[in-house]
Each structure stands twice: as C-alpha cells, then as structure tokens.
Amino acid sequence: MDYQFYRDVTGRPIAECELGHFGDWLSHEIGDDMQAIQGLLINIALLESKQKRQIVVNGKDYDLVLDQDEAELQFKTMLWQEDDELPEGTELDENLQIGCGLEDIKQLIEAWQDFLNPA
C-alpha cells in the first residue's frame, strides 16, 4: 500500500493512502494517540500468533475489523441494516468498506508510529 505522511499548517499529522479511507482513519481516528497505536500493534501481534481470531476496533467514524489475514475498514454507515430507514436524502456509498492484508496495515501503522516519533 502506498502512503505519505505530512503535517498540516497547524502541525496536525495527516496520512494519505492509496486506499483513501485508511488515510482518513489514521489521520482522524488514530491521530497522534500513541496508546491507540500501541494497542493496534499489540492486537495485530495477537492475531499473527493466532491467540485471537478476530478483533474489532470501534471508532467514531470507522470500525476496523482485523482477522488473521486481513484488515477491513468500515465506515459507520455500513452498519445500517437494509430494512432500516435512512434519513431523507441520505444514500449509502458502497465504497465505504475497504480492506487490505494484515501485514499491509501493520506496516502502515508502524510507519505512522515512526513518523510521529522519529528516532
């Protein structure tokens, strides 16, 4: 997965990813919260060692579903059931669910951590 990190004019860290929603998730849901970053890496290690089968990380706008092979990012609107009524004028965007390999998300999170805390 291709990505780049930078800081905006206010100094806030921003991630842009080939898989766009991952950049938004990283920038806005995780940000510079080192405890959240470390928690993600610990959860990935648990999956890699097969101590866990699946982990769901609930966020404000996105949920990250991790299993032993892949990571799937779901925008909260994806949680609407087909028979639930959406507010008038609202449509579901089918592109708000995206995935990548577990190793890809691990590398992205480690790179983000390194960006935030350069040696």
N, C-alpha and C positions, 0 to 999 in steps of 0.2 A: 504494500500500500504506500503510495506516495503522499508525503505531507510536508508542510513547512510551518514553522513557529515564528512568531514575532510579537512585539509589544505594541499596543496602540499608543496614541498620543498621551493617554493618561497613565501608561505603564502597565496596563492590564494585559496578561498573556492571552494570545489568540492562536488558535490552531486552525489550519486549513488542510483538509484531507481530500484525497482523490474520491473517497466515499464521503461526500459532503456533510452528512449528518453526524459522522463521527467527530469532525472538527467542531461543529456546533456543540455537541455533547461535551467534548473535552474542554472547550472554552468556557461554557456557561454552567454546566452541571458539576464538573470537577474543579475547574479553575486552578488556583494555586493551593488547594487544600491537600497538604502533604499527607494527612491522616487518611483521606479518601484514596489517594494514590497508593499508599502503602497497603491499605485494605484490599484494593483491587489486585495488587500483585500477590498478596497472600492467598486470596481466593483462586487466582489462576494457578498458583503452585499446588493448592489442594486438588484442583481438577487434573493437573498434569500428573500428580502422584496417585490419581484415582481414589483419593479419600472422599471426594464428593463427585456426584454425577451431574448436578446442575446447580447453578447459583443465579439468583435474580437480584440485581441491584436496582432498587427503586429510586428514581429521581423525581425531580419536579416536573420536567417536560418529557423525559425519556426513561424507559426501563431498559437495562442491559441484561440480556439473558445469556449466560455463559454455560456451555457444557464442555465435555472433554475434547471436543473437536473444533467448536466454533463459537463465535460471539454474534449475537443478533441484537441490534438496537431497534427499539420500538418506540415510536412517538406515541404519547399518551392517547391520542385519538384512536389509535389502533385497538384500544381496549373496548371500544364501543361494540356492542353486540348488534347483529343485523336487525333484530326486531326492536332495538332501542331507537327512539326518535332523536334526531339531531336537531339543534336549534335551527330555526328557519334561516335559509340562505347558507347553511353550512354544508360542505361536502367533504368526504373523506378523500385524502390523497393516498393512492395506493403506493406511492414511492416513499412513504414514511416508515418503512420497515426495511432494514438493510443489514447485511451480515458480512462477516469475514472470518478467516481462520483464527483459532485461539492464539497461535503463535504470532499472527499479524497484530492482534490487539495488544498482546504482551509487549511486542517491540514498540508499538506506538506509545503505550503508557510509560515504558522505560525511557524512551526518547523525550517524552514530555517532562518526566521527572528530572532528567539530565538538563534539559533546557531551563527549568525553574531553578535548579541548584547546580550551576556549572562548577566544576572542580577547580 
